[in-house]
């Protein structure tokens, strides 16, 4: 799940290194010169010229000689980046900027340390012009900086300036994932890829909703050239550049092999304002246009616009209507008319589309029609560790997306759930016994997999220099050596790396669930038999003995389990989680025997060709009873109505 929170888009996975590159702003976050500084006595100011760079980017930074002492001096300006710039030996950086006005000469662009050590520079020849002109440059450092305490400096001779010169859309990109222009940061994308993800819910989250009218995540303002993207007042205290737009999200899905779950704006702002019923059709049409932009061929209006940008169609099978519409007073209008308006229009155009309601109470409420629902759970360890059975009695008629979950704080005496008042305690990073509690929740979901679309930890990213929500799955700053994969990251990586496609019934002959929790199944992809375990709050190591039907003596399984100090979090750039691996061989009656330590998460996998004497599941898909993917009941056509407004959140 992704939304631009904690500077996770701008300043995070979106690889742009210059902050406030195009002086974007609005009535929520006024335009400013933050993160820019004058050099050599130059004077900087914001200007709205009669000839702007574009209608979307009308404001530019004007540079005059200001207080420079003489015409032979060097003047300019610098940018501090997103709290620094990484300087990495061998990286090819690609930069550009737009210029308008009276400057004839060379502009030197240099990555410079806070101790004035110059790491790498490029010289760009600029000519005076009455039209906006874009200039490009590249450079490759021959040495790495020890930290990110660096700035990007633009300097030129004061004598080359006649009057004033204006700059706009100043950009610098490091290497990007899959070398995509306007692309994503390599290490953060590789971290996501390491989770073996299968779906991608985007673009939010609260950030899709907008703080107040008239602002909402208008997808049409996030496509096309960067100079045509005006920006957006994000809901997490900072302006979004919209450089990370709809196409970029779809390419992100494609690059990591993820099924996109597209969230569309549903007519609710975070200040509680909702679109009246007689005005909603405009936004329903926008959602239909957005889906057409993603999927339509060149004969459609919006499909043709996408094709003109150079992209073929992107398949969309899941659409979520809004985000957490049970909050901020949105539930009554969502159930009365907003959800139905989007559901009816989208399913009329796309009958096989799975539509997801943005809130869900698994204790009773069901969305109308054949829709699915989005369930969010933020919890304490004592709470989440008790939710192994949460989905056992739930119906499969309306499958759930567990769109957001996390343990967000340490256990406290007298509290069984988090408090939400200002200043309530939170963990800064995920911690191990909280991660094991999350594993119990996930195993409970996996053993009810016919009812669950998928599960995603949230939020995914945290910039260590600017954050609004803690804890988060992956932490980072401008220095690549500080990227941190949390304890929960390694737990999810283990469980996600081995997928069950068919749950198996279990007979427990001794004991029950707690302090050990487990799920068993098979894979019709690999032919493997699989068991997953979590041990939580035990008095010591827990012994296991079990058999699989169809797995006999001599079968060989690979057991992988994770441990860490109970209260520990991963330090910045480090890891306290230990991975253990061992081979387990079934005894004479096909019984596997082993022990797992307290606060551990484990996966046992018996390969298709190692299931014991006489058994080989190397061609699993042809085996009777091995199931394929669920269709989520999309062909059902029954109608209904919301019978609750999300009580239990």
Order of alpha helices (4+ residues) and beta strands (2+ residues): beta-beta-beta-beta-beta-beta-beta-beta-beta-beta-alpha-beta-beta-beta-alpha-beta-alpha-alpha-beta-alpha-beta-beta-alpha-beta-alpha-beta-beta-beta-beta-alpha-beta-beta-beta-beta-beta-beta-beta-beta
